[in-house]
Amino acid sequence: MTDKLIIFDTTLRDGEQSPGASMTRDEKLRIARQLERLKVDVIEAGFPASSVGDFECVQAIARAIKDATVCGLSRANDRDISRAAEALKDAANARIHTFIATSALHMEKKLRMTPDQVFEQAKQSVRFARNLVADVEFSPEDGYRSDVDFLCRVIEAVINEGATTINVPDTVGYAIPELYGNFIKTLRERVPNSDKAIWSVHCHNDLGMAVANSLAGVKIGGARQVECTINGLGERAGNCSLEEVVMAVKTRRDYFGLDIGIDTKHILATSRMVSQTTGFVVQPNKAVVGANAFAHASGIHQDGVLKARDTYEIMRAEDVGWSHNKIVLGKLSGRNAFKQRLLDLGVSMESESDINAAFARFKELADRKSEIFDEDILALVSDESVAHDNEQYGFVSLSQHSETGERPQASVVFTVNGKEVKGESDGNGPVDASLKAIEMHVQSGAEMVLYSVNAISGSTESQGEVTVRLQNSGRVVNGTGSDPDIVVASAKAYLSALNKLQSKADRVSAQG
């Protein structure tokens, strides 16, 4: 038993399974580097066997990350495991995470395998993986709904074959905290060689209890690894939220008695990066990273906080990356001040040319709005990070006209493979007209399945952040754009989504 809690982040694998959360290689690499700054222990980078694109993402992350363990997911077969090992071969610290379903329902209906067949395949897959890497994690998919006797038999066997981590997932979010904690405890007590592996929990949030279940697995069950995602991102209702687990363990160290290696001051920047990359907006009342997490509206609360912060605040906002100095820069601010603010926000840019490009965008924005907030800077840097010269579509300019009783008109100038084109259309509103102007020229045939607007900061001068989700031929992609003009932000988001549709990398959903 160790007093260290291992944080296993699966934002880039399980989190990416949210419809529309699919990320490009460069976006995944950028988030992986931010997770390394956050000092997560294990980064599950993807499912290498699912597609060429995912293989290349895992490979790139394995080559770039030095401080964290880089993990690749694989089904319990030689092909998947070999593919994962190949993607991870350049990693400083590599882990293969292999899984097979063990619940009666999954074995019969999905795998169409007998328990004995599953048992043998689990053993053989771990044995094969252990010959390729020293660090092997095994997950019995739908483990919480599996027969305890059978599960103990499987787990004992895979530990004997060399599994170093045993993860027990609540794949469908069915667990209740006390029951789940005792379930883990029972397994650890009944498996004879349980002390030879680290025990891990992986909980989904279908009943809103992923964090509570994970913490029960730690406190009651004795697990020493938690699998989680930034902002609780994930399919269906999402996964266990990294920021909530981390701050619960740190804030209540008196109860948990565990050390944790996370550098919490990077939590907010990481949350913003994931939100802006995927377009999944963080709700204002979200714990730790929501806009209202440290806000006090009640007069009684405000009075108490002014007299003594700990009357109503159990965490310090600055410990997770919030700044009380919201207005940080303006149009007279210089490059050095801008660069320092990026560092304060936990943003590290790859080169001086990237900083110069972001600073130019900052100056352009400062000419349009008098007060620049942290949120504006993060959105601006996020926009810069996804703008590449080799993208097929790029925004140039937009003009639109609308008045009461008249149908709005829009004209959009954008680039197609570096050449400027112009689209014009009318629509039900200026946004509708602008996006139709683009689509009339592009003719992508994509269906829009989501359009949302989020104010980056709280005034009418605020930048708007727009998310556009498109679906075409079974593929769902997500585009984001930000600008003080909502119509312009919408056009940028639409072009961003169209660029992602051009990527030919196939996606195959993993299990977990």
PyMOL commands that set and color helices and strands:
alter all, ss='L'
color gray80, all
select helices_A, chain A and resi 15-17+25-38+48-50+52-64+78-87+104-111+115-130+143-145+148-160+177-190+194-196+210-219+230-232+242-251+253-256+264-278+299-307+309-311+317-320+335-344+352-366+374-385+430-442+486-502
alter helices_A, ss='H'
color red, helices_A
select strands_A, chain A and resi 4-9+42-46+69-75+94-101+136-141+165-170+198-203+225-228+259-260+327-329+372-373+393-401+409-416+419-426+447-455+464-472+475-483
alter strands_A, ss='S'
color yellow, strands_A
deselect
rebuild
show_as cartoon
